[in-house]
Amino acid sequence: MTYQSTNPNTGKILKSFEHLSSAQLEASLAQAESCSQAWKHTSYAARAKILARAASLLHAHVDDFAKLATLEMGKRIDEARAEVKFSGDILAYYAQHAEAFLAPVKLNPKVGEAHMESSPFGVLFCVEPWNFPYYQLARVAGPQLMAGNVLVVKHAGCVPQCAIAFEKLLIDAGAPVGVYTNLLISHEQSDLVIDDPRIKGVALTGSVAAGKSVAARAGQNLKKTSMELGGSDAFIVLDDADLDKTVPWAVWGRMYNAGQTCCAAKRFIVLDSIADKFLAQFKTALETLVPGDPMDQKTTHGPLSSEEALLQLIKQVEVAVTHGAKLLMGGKRMARPGAFMETTILTDIAPGNPAFRDEFFGPVVSFYRVKNEDEAIALANDSDFGLGGSVWTQDLARGKRVASRVDTGMVFINNIDWADAELPFGGIKDSGYGRELGNMGIQEFVNKKLVRTATLDAPA
């Protein structure tokens, strides 16, 4: 049994769920395929009415959805509320803009006329992670349902109640059964879904290993994929940065969602002339965080999502230290119930250290000193990942110049705020390919059909 709610604040099992039987899975896929034939012909206005209603329900019941996320994966309640609200915003955004995004595009051939038109692929299979149990679902549901696709979704095994709640949300909003289907299935069943000819595309957010496995399987079936994988984002602090503004963002960037965010700030690359001052302020700020029950609004340091995640992170830190990294603070589990990790800072991480390449999915800071701007950029780019990153400077022209030289899918100057449905999200290198959100996000799984009209004589 892999679908199990366990409260990471207490370690207590809340609820368990059985996998779907083969017959139940087949029934779900058949229902989705049948529904797809009607949904693709449903008007944008009718689809938008359902998505807008779902958005309204999320906004009206923020606490109900948020508390479920806090119970299942330990997200601090204020962060959970913000996630629910943003998820509603995404659904509302696509309800409003999808028709314009997918409107026919006129072309100008030498003879006659032509246009590009968009049509849905059909049934899509989505594999989603636990760290944002609603936002990750909204990111695919908003654009793809409005595009006329239908979704079957395998959510993470530790957030089954959130997964079930999101499916119910859409049904309550008026979506026909089969438009969005939550699948409580095993990895083996997941492979069968990818192989199924009724599935026309696959979207995954998860680890590099999961991405390689799912993309390979889909590739064998010639099915289009989008992959949003891990990250090891650089937080580049230039020598003219305003530390009073930068340090609070450094704390938020590393500690938001207990550090369990693909595009979190993970590698802090600071010019030497300002490094001591930055590090002292950063360490002091991290030391003020208050661990506790994530349901308590006064808590500023919540648990990791699971005992397994905690043990993996502790092992990574131990390996880093064994290979020469210095432990400036933290490094251990907290002496309290639940999956709590001390806030940790590692320095002196050499290129041969596994920590130089690894992604730390939790409250672990990797700190680097560099001599100048060019060295900062070179170090930022010396990564297998390329999801996000940030640059901190009072000279905006300089910030933009540095941002343009960082090899990544997203760069933020003097902020790390991706929470806008208008902004495309995604990366390069081992961080994956494809984009979600914005106009780009809705284009991933639609057929771009050329239609040309011209009365021409056949070539002689």
C-alpha positions, 0 to 999 in steps of 0.5 A, a space after each residue: 500500500 503506497 497511498 497513506 496520509 501520515 502527519 509529519 508533525 506527529 508521525 501518526 498515520 491518518 488514513 490509508 488507501 488501496 490501489 485501484 484494481 485493474 478493472 477499476 483502472 480500465 473503467 477510469 480510462 474508458 470513462 476519460 476517453 468517452 468524456 474526451 469525445 464530448 469535452 473537446 467539442 464543449 465551448 470555451 464559455 462552457 469550460 470557463 464556467 466550470 473552471 471559474 466555479 472551481 476557482 470560486 470554491 477554492 477561494 471560498 473554502 481556503 481553510 478546508 483545503 489548506 488544513 488538509 495539506 498541512 495535515 498530509 505534508 506538513 506545510 505551514 498553514 499560512 503557506 498552505 492558504 496561500 497555495 490554495 488561493 494561488 491555485 484558484 487564481 490559476 484556474 480563474 486565469 485560464 478560464 478568462 484567457 484560454 480562448 484568446 491564447 488558442 485563437 487561430 493565428 493568421 499567416 501570410 503565404 505568397 498565394 491564397 490564405 492560411 492560418 494555424 488552429 489549435 485542437 486538443 490532444 485528448 486524454 493526458 496522463 499527469 504525474 504530480 508531486 507532494 510538495 504543492 499538492 494543489 498548485 501542481 494540479 492546478 498548473 495542469 488542470 487550468 490550461 489543459 482542461 480549458 484547451 479541451 483535453 481531459 486528465 487522468 492524474 497520479 498524485 504522490 502517495 503521501 497526499 491522497 486526501 488532497 488528490 481526492 479533494 481536488 477531483 471532488 472540487 472539479 466535480 462540485 464545480 460542474 465538470 462531467 465525470 471523466 474530465 478529471 480523474 484521480 488515479 490511486 495506482 502503483 508505479 507498475 500501473 502507471 507504466 501501463 497507463 503510459 503505454 495505453 493508446 488512449 493516452 495522448 500525452 504525459 506531463 510530470 513534475 518530480 525528480 530527475 530519476 522519475 522524469 527519465 523513467 517516465 519520459 523514456 516510457 512515453 518516448 517508446 510510445 511516441 507520446 509528447 511529454 513535458 517534464 518539470 524536474 529538480 533544481 539547484 537554483 543560484 542566489 547570486 549576491 553582488 557587491 552592491 546588494 542591499 542586504 536589508 532587502 536581500 537577507 529576508 528574501 534569502 531566508 524565504 527563498 531557502 525556507 519557504 515550504 521547509 525548503 522543499 521547493 524545486 525552484 528554492 534558493 539552494 546555492 548562495 553565491 556571494 561576492 567576497 567583499 560582501 560575503 562575511 556581512 551577508 553570511 552573518 546576517 543570514 545566519 542570525 536570521 535563520 536562528 530566529 525561526 521557530 519550529 512547531 506545529 505547522 497548524 500554529 500561525 506562530 510557527 516559522 519552521 515546519 517539518 519536512 514532508 516525511 520521515 523518509 525525506 528527513 533521513 535522506 537529507 541528514 544523510 546528504 549532509 553527512 556525506 557532504 561533511 565527510 567529503 570536506 564541507 564545513 558545517 556552520 550550523 545545524 545538520 541534525 534532526 531536531 529533538 522533538 517529535 515529527 520530521 524536523 530538520 535543523 536549519 543547516 549551512 554548509 560552506 567550503 564545498 569543493 567541486 569533487 564533493 557530492 554536495 556540489 552537484 546534489 539538490 538538497 530538498 529541505 532547509 540546507 544552505 550551500 554557501 559559496 564565496 566568489 571573487 567577482 561577477 564573472 566567477 559568480 556566473 561561472 559557478 551558477 552555470 556549473 550545475 546539472 540543473 537549470 530551473 531558476 535563479 536570482 540576482 541581487 543588486 541595486 544596479 538593475 542594468 547590471 542585474 539584467 546583464 547577469 541574468 542573461 548570462 545564467 543558463 536557466 529557465 527563469 531568473 529573478 532580479 531582487 525577488 523570487 516571486 514566481 506566483 503569477 499565473 501569467 509567468 511561464 514556469 520551467 527549466 533546462 538541462 536536468 530540470 526538464 523541458 516544456 513550460 507550465 502557466 502563462 500563454 506557453 503552458 496552454 500550448 504544450 498539448 494542443 495540435 497546431 494545425 496548418 489550414 491553407 486555402 488557395 486555388 492553384 493549378 497542379 505543377 506540370 
